[in-house]
Amino acid sequence: MLASIRKIFQSDTFIPTSAVFPSIDNLQLARELRLEEQGQKRGAANQPPADAKVLDPVEIEAISAIEERRRKGLENFEQNRSVYAARLTRTAGIAQEIKTSAGRARNDFGTATQKWRNSIVSARERLNETYSYRKTFREQHGLVRPAKQFNGWANVVLLAAILIVVEAGMNSYLFAKGNEFGLLGGGIAALLFSLVNVTACLMLGYFAHNSNHRNPGWKLFGIFLILFWIVFAATINLGIAHFRDGLEAGVAWTEAASGAIRKLLNSPLDLGTIESWLLMAIGLIISVVSFLKGWFTDDPYPEYGALERSLEDARLEYEGRLQDALAELQQVRDQAIEEFTETNELVKEAVSEAIDALYGHTTLSQHLGTFLDQCDLAAAQLLAIYRDANWSARTEPAPQTFNEGHTFRTFVPAPVQEGLKDTAQAEAMKVDQIITEETQRLFDLFDEARREFMDLDIAQSGSGRPAPGAEQPVLRAVRSEHLAAER
């Protein structure tokens, strides 16, 4: 819009300042015309004669020099006035141009709204369906509490790594005995034992919470995993303790391993040293800690934590799209309104400046009067320089014309059509009204889009559009829960 209006006024290259009128330097002109020199020379020859009735050639030349500058200034003045008159004439179609541009702005806003409407509807439907599924899930499984907050797998991996390092560090020196690679080989073996112990117990703990499931099949599966973990933890830690006994006795690595298996099967609790009992106890503690970490990594009830996270993801996706949509629509709105405002100011300034210039309310007309007075004064000064020099050199009386001054013809600006002013002012007022109305329309469109996007009472027809007067408590409850969580 702004570009279109500027194009209408692009030929306005004149500015109502004193630069319209050329400057007049009297002393410089007097030197260029050699007025004093010619006055003395002609005065010594008693020229012009005493009975002369008209101005002599030197006086005419001086007046002509001023008149040339005066003519140029008046031409510039009239050219400026014609430009401003044309500006008033061109304002006749501005209101319609602004209406057209404002319509395009509304279409652009509507396009952006439609784009985001489709995106938000899909996110809102996913949020609604996920919340409904969680509600059904709670009812089916008798859950009334919120799901346990999931701290992320990073914490699980970190704790597992710490347990592995602790257990491996305590066993590495022991396993170095009888290993052909020495301490390095013992450390690798200890790390492998610890990795199996911690990882297996952690995973068993994670899946063992199926024992909380209301479904009998899943409950039995969870109980089986608990029992399996007990057997596994006892077996692997007793086996490591028997293996230590074998290494402590000084037998080879392979013999200690095979002997540990035999003792584990025949007499599992027959450990030879207190250090072996201590090693087994530490291993069991790490097994228990790993199992409990797996158990409490997520909500104890199977699938409940994942479902809660899915709901949170859907909520964040919906709110993210909502914020992005409102931000873009606000940007589109503000850019259009800014252009509306600049256009309105441009039209007001252009029309006001043209009216003032044409009807004599600004510096253009004021400078015209000053310039015309300056021309009369300059002509009088040039004549005075010449005549004074002529008088001083004469031996005969000067002609009567030396006592006469010179004034230029009175300049009357060309009349301006009175209707131009009224038409331009009416057009400017119309533009201001259109801009005000279109600005309010954009605000209304933005508010309408914001209410639509943020309205949680969505019709169940699958269209994704709000149903007038309809109320859907599901998404409203989602927002309430989210606000409560933020508090």
C-alpha positions in Angstrom: 0.0 0.0 0.0 2.7 2.4 1.0 4.6 1.8 -2.2 1.4 2.5 -4.3 0.7 5.8 -2.5 4.4 6.9 -2.8 4.2 6.1 -6.6 1.2 8.5 -6.9 3.3 11.3 -5.4 6.6 10.2 -6.9 6.8 13.3 -9.2 6.7 15.7 -6.3 10.3 16.8 -6.4 9.8 20.4 -5.3 10.1 21.6 -1.7 8.5 24.9 -0.5 11.7 26.6 0.8 13.7 29.6 -0.2 15.8 27.4 -2.5 13.0 27.8 -5.0 14.1 31.4 -5.6 17.7 32.2 -6.8 19.9 34.3 -4.6 20.9 37.9 -5.7 24.3 39.2 -4.8 24.2 43.0 -5.6 27.9 43.6 -5.2 28.9 40.7 -7.4 26.5 41.9 -10.1 27.8 45.4 -9.8 31.4 44.1 -10.4 30.3 41.9 -13.3 28.5 44.8 -15.0 31.3 47.3 -14.1 28.7 49.8 -13.0 30.9 52.1 -11.1 33.6 52.1 -13.9 31.0 52.7 -16.6 29.3 55.4 -14.5 32.5 57.4 -14.1 33.4 57.0 -17.8 30.0 58.0 -19.1 29.7 60.7 -16.5 33.0 62.3 -17.7 31.4 62.3 -21.2 28.2 63.8 -19.7 26.3 60.8 -20.9 23.4 60.3 -20.8 22.6 63.9 -21.8 20.7 66.1 -19.5 17.6 66.0 -21.7 17.4 62.2 -21.8 13.9 60.9 -21.3 14.6 57.1 -21.0 17.1 54.9 -19.2 20.5 54.6 -20.7 21.9 51.2 -21.8 23.9 50.6 -18.6 20.8 51.1 -16.5 18.8 48.8 -18.7 21.5 46.1 -18.5 21.5 46.3 -14.7 17.7 46.1 -14.5 17.7 43.2 -17.0 20.1 41.2 -14.9 17.8 41.5 -11.9 14.7 40.8 -14.1 16.3 37.6 -15.4 16.7 36.3 -11.8 13.2 37.4 -10.9 11.7 35.6 -13.9 13.5 32.4 -13.0 12.3 32.6 -9.4 8.7 33.2 -10.6 8.9 30.3 -13.0 10.1 28.0 -10.1 7.3 29.3 -8.0 4.6 28.6 -10.6 6.1 25.2 -11.3 5.9 24.3 -7.6 2.3 25.5 -7.5 1.4 23.4 -10.5 3.0 20.3 -8.9 1.0 20.9 -5.7 -2.2 21.4 -7.8 -1.5 18.1 -9.6 -1.0 16.5 -6.2 -4.5 17.6 -5.1 -5.9 16.3 -8.3 -4.3 12.9 -7.9 -5.6 12.4 -4.4 -9.0 11.6 -5.9 -8.2 7.9 -6.4 -6.2 7.4 -3.2 -9.1 6.2 -1.1 -10.0 3.4 -3.6 -6.4 2.4 -3.8 -6.2 2.1 0.0 -9.4 0.1 0.1 -7.9 -2.4 -2.5 -4.6 -2.6 -0.6 -6.4 -3.1 2.7 -8.4 -5.9 1.1 -5.2 -7.6 0.2 -3.9 -7.2 3.7 -7.0 -8.9 5.1 -6.6 -11.7 2.6 -3.0 -12.2 3.6 -4.1 -12.3 7.2 -6.8 -14.8 6.4 -4.4 -17.0 4.5 -2.0 -17.1 7.5 -5.0 -17.8 9.8 -6.1 -20.7 7.7 -2.6 -22.2 7.5 -2.3 -22.2 11.3 -5.9 -23.3 11.8 -5.3 -26.6 10.1 -2.1 -27.1 12.1 -3.6 -26.2 15.4 -6.7 -28.4 14.8 -4.6 -31.5 14.3 -2.6 -30.8 17.5 -5.7 -30.0 19.4 -7.4 -33.2 18.3 -4.3 -35.2 19.3 -4.3 -33.6 22.7 -8.1 -34.3 23.1 -7.7 -37.9 22.1 -4.7 -38.5 24.3 -6.4 -37.0 27.3 -9.5 -39.1 26.7 -7.4 -42.2 26.4 -5.6 -41.5 29.6 -9.0 -40.9 31.3 -10.2 -44.3 30.0 -7.0 -45.9 31.0 -7.3 -44.6 34.6 -10.9 -45.9 34.8 -10.0 -49.3 33.5 -7.1 -49.8 35.9 -8.5 -48.1 38.9 -6.0 -45.2 39.0 -6.8 -42.0 40.7 -3.3 -40.6 41.4 -1.1 -38.7 38.9 1.7 -40.6 37.2 5.1 -40.5 38.8 7.3 -38.0 37.1 9.9 -39.5 34.7 13.3 -38.0 35.2 14.8 -39.3 32.0 17.0 -42.2 30.9 20.1 -40.1 31.4 19.8 -40.5 35.2 19.3 -44.2 34.9 22.4 -44.6 32.7 24.4 -42.4 35.0 23.5 -44.4 38.1 24.1 -47.7 36.3 27.5 -46.5 35.2 28.4 -45.5 38.8 27.3 -48.9 40.1 29.3 -50.7 37.4 32.4 -48.7 38.1 32.1 -49.2 41.9 31.6 -53.0 41.6 34.3 -53.4 38.9 36.7 -51.4 41.0 36.3 -53.6 44.0 36.7 -56.8 42.0 39.4 -55.9 39.5 42.4 -56.5 41.9 40.9 -59.8 42.9 40.3 -61.0 39.3 43.9 -60.1 38.4 45.2 -63.1 40.2 45.9 -66.0 37.9 45.0 -63.9 34.8 47.7 -63.9 32.1 47.1 -60.2 31.4 47.5 -59.3 35.0 45.7 -56.3 36.4 44.4 -55.2 33.0 42.8 -58.6 32.4 41.3 -58.7 35.9 39.9 -55.2 35.4 38.2 -56.2 32.1 36.8 -59.4 33.7 35.5 -57.4 36.7 33.9 -54.8 34.4 32.1 -57.5 32.4 30.8 -59.2 35.5 29.6 -55.9 36.9 28.1 -54.9 33.5 26.0 -58.1 33.4 25.0 -57.8 37.1 23.9 -54.1 37.0 22.3 -54.1 33.5 20.3 -57.4 34.0 19.0 -56.3 37.5 18.1 -52.9 36.2 16.1 -54.3 33.3 14.5 -56.9 35.4 13.4 -54.2 37.9 12.0 -52.1 35.1 9.8 -54.9 33.6 9.0 -56.5 37.0 6.6 -53.6 37.8 4.2 -55.6 35.6 3.3 -57.3 38.9 1.2 -54.2 39.6 -0.9 -54.8 36.5 -4.6 -55.6 36.9 -4.4 -58.0 34.0 -3.6 -61.5 35.5 -1.3 -62.5 32.7 0.9 -59.4 33.0 0.8 -59.7 36.8 2.1 -63.3 36.6 4.8 -62.2 34.2 5.9 -59.4 36.6 5.9 -61.9 39.6 8.0 -64.3 37.5 10.5 -61.6 36.8 10.8 -60.8 40.5 11.5 -64.4 41.3 13.9 -64.7 38.4 15.8 -61.6 39.6 16.1 -63.1 43.1 17.6 -66.3 41.7 19.7 -64.5 39.2 21.2 -62.0 41.8 21.9 -64.8 44.3 23.4 -67.0 41.6 25.8 -64.5 40.0 27.0 -63.0 43.3 27.5 -66.4 44.9 29.3 -67.6 41.8 31.6 -64.6 41.9 32.3 -65.2 45.6 33.2 -68.9 44.9 35.4 -67.7 42.1 37.2 -65.5 44.5 37.8 -68.4 46.9 39.4 -70.3 44.0 41.7 -67.5 43.1 42.5 -66.9 46.8 43.6 -70.5 47.0 46.1 -70.0 44.2 44.5 -72.1 41.5 44.6 -71.1 37.9 42.0 -68.9 36.3 40.2 -71.6 34.4 40.2 -74.0 37.3 38.9 -71.4 39.7 36.0 -70.7 37.3 35.1 -74.4 36.9 35.4 -75.0 40.6 33.2 -72.0 41.3 30.4 -73.6 39.2 30.7 -77.0 41.0 30.6 -75.4 44.4 27.7 -73.2 43.4 25.7 -76.3 42.4 26.8 -78.6 45.3 27.3 -76.2 48.3 26.3 -72.7 47.3 26.7 -71.2 50.8 30.1 -72.8 51.5 32.4 -69.7 51.2 35.9 -70.0 52.3 36.8 -66.4 53.6 35.1 -63.5 55.1 36.2 -61.4 52.2 34.2 -63.7 49.9 31.1 -63.2 52.0 31.7 -59.4 52.0 32.2 -59.5 48.2 28.9 -61.4 47.8 27.1 -58.9 50.1 28.4 -56.0 48.1 27.3 -57.6 44.9 23.8 -58.3 46.3 23.5 -54.7 47.4 24.4 -53.5 44.0 21.9 -55.9 42.5 19.1 -54.7 44.8 19.9 -51.0 44.1 19.9 -51.7 40.3 16.6 -53.6 40.6 15.0 -50.8 42.6 16.3 -48.2 40.2 14.7 -50.1 37.3 11.5 -50.5 39.3 11.2 -46.8 40.1 12.6 -45.4 36.8 9.0 -44.9 35.6 5.6 -45.1 37.2 5.2 -48.4 39.0 2.0 -49.1 37.0 2.9 -50.3 33.5 2.2 -47.9 30.6 0.9 -45.2 32.9 4.1 -43.1 32.8 4.5 -43.4 29.1 0.9 -42.4 28.6 1.3 -39.4 30.9 4.4 -38.3 28.9 2.5 -38.7 25.7 -0.2 -36.4 27.0 2.4 -33.9 28.1 4.0 -34.0 24.6 0.6 -33.4 23.0 0.0 -30.5 25.4 3.4 -28.9 24.6 2.9 -29.5 20.9 -0.5 -27.8 21.0 0.7 -24.9 23.1 3.8 -24.5 20.9 1.8 -24.3 17.7 -0.6 -21.9 19.4 2.1 -19.6 20.4 3.8 -19.8 17.0 0.5 -19.1 15.3 -0.4 -16.1 17.5 3.2 -14.7 17.1 3.0 -14.9 13.3 -0.5 -13.4 13.1 0.5 -10.6 15.4 3.5 -9.9 13.2 1.3 -9.8 10.1 -1.2 -7.6 11.8 1.4 -5.2 13.2 3.2 -4.9 9.9 -0.1 -4.1 8.1 -1.1 -1.6 10.7 2.3 0.1 10.6 1.9 0.5 6.8 -1.6 1.8 7.3 -0.3 4.4 9.7 2.6 5.5 7.5 0.2 5.7 4.5 -2.2 7.8 6.4 0.6 10.2 7.5 1.9 10.4 4.0 -1.4 11.3 2.5 -2.1 13.9 5.2 1.3 15.4 4.8 1.1 15.5 1.0 -2.4 17.0 0.9 -1.8 19.5 3.7 1.5 20.7 2.2 -0.2 21.1 -1.2 -3.1 23.1 0.2 -0.8 25.3 2.2 1.4 25.9 -0.7 -1.4 26.8 -3.1 -3.4 28.9 -0.7 -0.5 30.9 0.9 -0.3 29.4 4.3 3.4 28.3 4.3 6.8 29.5 3.5 6.4 29.2 -0.3 4.2 32.3 -0.5 6.1 34.1 2.2 9.4 33.6 0.4 7.7 34.8 -2.8 7.0 38.2 -1.2 10.5 38.4 0.2 12.0 37.5 -3.1 10.0 40.1 -5.0 11.0 42.8 -2.5 14.6 41.7 -2.8 14.4 42.1 -6.6 13.1 45.7 -6.3 15.7 46.6 -3.8 18.5 45.0 -5.8 17.5 47.0 -8.9 17.5 50.2 -6.9 20.9 49.5 -5.5 22.5 48.7 -8.9 21.0 51.9 -10.4 22.3 53.9 -7.4 25.8 52.6 -7.8 25.9 53.5 -11.5 24.2 56.9 -11.0 26.4 58.0 -8.1 29.5 57.3 -10.1 28.0 59.1 -13.1 27.0 62.1 -11.0 30.5 62.5 -9.5 32.2 62.6 -12.9 29.7 64.9 -14.7 30.3 68.6 -15.5 26.7 69.0 -16.8 23.4 68.4 -15.0 22.2 64.8 -14.9 19.0 63.8 -16.7 15.7 63.8 -14.8 15.6 60.0 -15.1 18.4 59.7 -12.5 15.8 60.8 -9.9 13.4 58.2 -10.9 13.3 54.7 -9.4 12.3 51.4 -11.0 9.7 48.9 -9.9 8.9 45.6 -11.7 5.5 44.6 -12.8 3.2 43.4 -10.0 3.1 39.6 -10.0 -0.3 38.0 -9.4 -0.2 34.1 -8.9 -2.5 32.1 -11.2 -5.8 31.4 -9.6 -6.4 27.9 -8.1 -9.6 26.0 -8.5 -11.4 26.2 -5.2 -12.9 22.8 -5.6 -9.5 21.2 -5.5 -9.0 22.1 -1.9 -12.4 20.8 -0.7 -12.0 17.6 -2.8 -8.5 16.9 -1.4 -9.5 17.5 2.2 -12.6 15.3 1.8 -10.4 12.6 0.3 -7.8 12.9 3.1 -10.7 12.5 5.7 -12.0 9.5 3.8 -8.5 8.0 3.8 -8.2 8.6 7.5 -11.6 6.9 8.1 -10.7 3.9 5.9 -7.4 3.5 7.7 -9.1 3.6 11.1 -11.7 1.1 10.0 -9.2 -1.3 8.4 -7.0 -1.1 11.5 -9.9 -2.0 13.7 -10.8 -4.8 11.4 -7.3 -6.3 11.6 -7.5 -6.1 15.4 -10.9 -7.8 15.3 -9.6 -10.5 12.9 -6.7 -11.2 15.2 -8.9 -11.4 18.3 -11.3 -13.7 16.5 -8.4 -16.0 15.4 -7.0 -15.9 18.9 -10.3 -16.9 20.5 -10.7 -19.6 17.9 -7.2 -21.0 18.4 -7.4 -20.9 22.2 -11.0 -22.1 22.5 -10.9 -25.5 24.1 -14.6 -26.2 23.6 -14.2 -28.1 20.4 -17.1 -29.8 18.6 -17.0 -33.6 18.6 -18.0 -33.7 15.0 -14.5 -34.1 13.8 -14.3 -30.8 12.0 -12.1 -29.3 14.6 -14.2 -26.1 14.7 -15.7 -24.7 17.9 -19.4 -25.4 18.3 -21.3 -22.4 19.4 -22.5 -22.9 23.0 -21.0 -26.3 23.1 -18.8 -27.2 26.0 -16.2 -29.9 26.1 -14.7 -30.5 29.6 -11.9 -32.7 28.4 -9.5 -30.1 27.0 -10.5 -27.6 29.6 -9.5 -30.1 32.2 -6.2 -30.5 30.4 -5.5 -26.8 30.6 -6.5 -26.8 34.3 -4.1 -29.6 35.1 -1.4 -27.9 33.2 -1.9 -24.6 35.0 -1.9 -26.4 38.4 1.3 -28.1 37.5 2.9 -24.8 36.6 1.8 -23.3 39.9 
